[in-house]
Amino acid sequence: MGWSSLLGLGGPWQILAAVADVLLVSYVIYRVLLLIKGTTAVPMLVGLGMITIGFFASKWAGLQTFHWLVSQFLSYSFIFGIIVLFQNDIRRGLARLGQGWSLGYDRAGEASRIEEVVQAAVKLAQRRHGALIVMERTAELDDLAQTGVRVDAEVSDELLLSIFQPGTPLHDGAVVISRGRIAAAKCMLPLTANPTVGRDLGTRHRSAIGLTEEVDAAVLVVSEERGKLSLAVGGKLHRDMDADVLRKFLLRLYAAPRRGTLPPRPRKAAA
């Protein structure tokens, strides 16, 4: 029973109810897309969409056996599959709901934070101290931060240098920068399983690639052996970047209107 029936009215009320219904559904879909943006849930949803298309296509084409198989999968496994596959995203979404709908943070100091990270990376490279610095983009990194030691401090090159000082308790693993702050240290990153990745790359570079294959983040790698800087984004590793190139790349990466897109790598200025 619609609002127009309850109110005993028709005409304009029916139109307003229909418009409100469409807007509400659109808003819910928009919030869900924001929730899964930059996570592994996106390719999973694409896979589920393809199965759904197969369901209707097989019915239209008269493929009875295939249609029955797909319908059984959708009937008995869909809800449980959603819960299992997206349990982390569901948990994160419920936590967001309890904290309110505001998901962003003040980005006014983004350039200064990037400068602190670049300065720390340059000093670490000069000292040949290995480091992994994960910087949040469109995907939240709360689950990753939980694998390490909570820090919750402002981003500064002094703190980053202290964390990655060899022999200190937090130097092994990655630092996670989330919501403009150093959220955690000593975090563990997944290694890439891509067979095309060069064999000359060490564990730090492989883990940086592995994380950016799964979530939308940028991972800065400081090589202990070579004293070089590399940046992993979108499952790709940009190697041997100097401070100026790294700074410009990060500024473009985080200042872009659509942060899910990857800007072209800035070229070194001609000597």
N, C-alpha and C positions, 0 to 999 in steps of 0.2 A: 504494500500500500504506500503510494507516494505522498509527498507533502501536499500536492494539490488536492488529493482526495481527502486528506485529513482536514484541510482548511476549507473544503467545499468550494474551492476556486479552480479555475482552469486558465487556459490561455497563457498570459505572461508568467504566471507562477510555474507552469510546466516548463517553460523555456528557462527560467531562472534555476529551477531544480536540476534540469539537464546540464546546464552550464556549470553549476556548482559541482555536480557529480563528476564531470569530465575534468575539471580543475583539480579536484581532490585526488582522483586517481593519478593524474599526471604528476602531481606533487609527490605522491608516495613513490611512484616509479623513479622520479628524479632523485629522491633521497636514497633509494636503494642503489641507484647507479653511482652516486657519490660514495656510498659505503664500500662498494667493491672496486671502485676505480683504482687502477694501479696494482691490484692483487691478482693472485692466481685464480680467483673466482671468475674473472672475465673469460679466459679461454674455456673454463669448465662450463660456463653458461652458453658459450658458443656451441660446445659439444652437445649440450642438452637441447639447444635449439635445432641442431641438425637432426637429432633423433626424433624430435617432434615433427619436423618437416617430413622425415622418412615415414612417420606414422600416417600422415594424411596422403602422401604421395603413393604409398603402397595400397591404401584403400582405393584411391582413384584409379590406379593401374590394375587393380584386381589381383595383387600379389598376396593371396590369402595367408600362406604360411608365414611370410615375412611380416605381414600386418599383425598376425596373431602374436608373433614373438615380440615385436615392438610394443604392442598393447599390453602384454603381460609385464614387460619391464616397466612401462609407465605406470601401470596399475599398482604393482606391489613394491616397487623399489624407488619410486620417485621421491616420496616424502622422506624416507629413511636415508636415501642417497643425499638429498639436500642437507639434512642435518649433519651427516658424517663429513661430507666434502667441505661444507661451509661453516663448520662449528666455530672456528676462530673468528670468522667474519660476523657470525651471529652474536657471539659473545662480545665482540668489540662494538657492534651496533647497539646492543642492549646497554652496554656501559655508557655509550654516548647518549642514549635516550635518558638515562638517569642523571646525566650531567647537563642535559639541555641540548638544544640543536646547534649551538655555536661551535663549529668545528675548526675555525681558523685561529690564527694568532697574529699579533702585530708584526708586520714585516718591514716596519720603518727602518729597523736596524739591520736588515739583511745584508747590505753591502759591507757594513762594518764587521759583521760576523764572518763573512767570506774573507775579508782581509785578515782577520785573526787566524783563520784556518790556513790561508796561503802562507802567512808569515811563519806559522808553526811548522808547516810542511817543508818550507825551504830550510829552516834551521835543522830540522830532523834529518833531511837529506844530506846537509853539510856534515853532520855528525855521524852519518851512517847508522842512524837508529831507525829500525823498521817500524811502520805504523799503518793502521787501517782506520780511516775515518768515514763513517757512514752518515750521509746527510739526507734528511727526509725530503721527499717531494710530494707527490699526490697521495701516496699510501702511508698510513700511520705505521710507526715502527714499535708500538707498545710490546708486541709479542717478542720481537727481537731483543728489546731492552731487558725483558725479563730473564733472558739467558745469561745476563752478566750481573755486574754490581751497580746498584743505583748510585748516581752521583748528584744529578739535579743542580747544576751550577751554570753560571754564565760562561759563554764561549770566550776563551782567551788563549793566546798563544802560550803564555806561561803555564797554564794548567795543562794544556795538551803536551807541552814538553815534559812536564813532571810525570804525567801518566805514562808516557812512552819511554821514560828513562829506563834503560836496561837494569834489571835487578829489582825494580819496584813491583809491588804486588799486582798492579793493574796493567802492566805493560804488555802482557800477552793477550791477544784478542783485539777486538775492534771497539772503538768509541762510537757511540750513537748520538747524533745531534738531532733532536726532535723538538718541534715547537719553539725553535730558536734558542734552545738550551742544551747543554751536554747532559743527556738523560742517563746514560749508563756507560760503563767501561767493561773491558774484559768479556765482550759479547762474542758468541760463536756464530760464524757465517757458514752457510752451506757451500760445498765445493761444486763447481760446474761439472756436469756430466757430458758436456759437448766434446765430441771426439776431435773436432777441428781446431780446438784451442792448442796453441803451440806448446810443445813439450819443454821449451826453455823457460816457461813461466812457473814460478814457485807457488807455494800454498797461498800466500797473501793475494796474489793476482787471481788465482783460480777461485778463491772464495769471494773476491770482489765481483768477478763475473757471475758467479753462481747466485749471489744475492740479487743482482740487478736483472737476472733472468726471471726471478720469481716476483719481485716487487719493484715498483717505480721509485728508485732511490739513486743517489749518486755516491760512489765509494771512491775515496781518494786513497791511493796506495803509495807509500814511501818504501822504496826498495832498500833493504839493509845491505845487500851485496854491491849494488851498483850506485846507490845514492841518487836514484832517479825518481821522478814523480810520474804517476799514471792515474788516469781517472776512468772508472767503469760506469757506464750509463747504458741502460737498455740492453744489457747483455754483451756490449762491445767495450773493448779496452782501448783507450787512447794513451799511447805510451810516450815516454820521454818528453814531457811537457815542462817548459821553463816556467818561472813564476809569472811572467807577464801573460803568456798564453793561457795558463791555468786560471788566472784571475779573470781574464776576459771571457773565457769559456763558462766559468761559474756564474758570472754576472749575467751573461746572456741566458744561461740555463734557468736561473731563478727569477730573472726580470721579465721573461717572456710572458705575454698575456695568457697563453695556454701552456701551463707548466708540464703537460703531458707530452709536449712535442720536444724534439731534440734539435737545438740550434746547430748550424754548421760550426765546425771547429775553427777558431780564429787562427789566421796564419801569422807566422813570425814576421816581424818587421824586417825589411831588407837592411842589411848592414850598410 
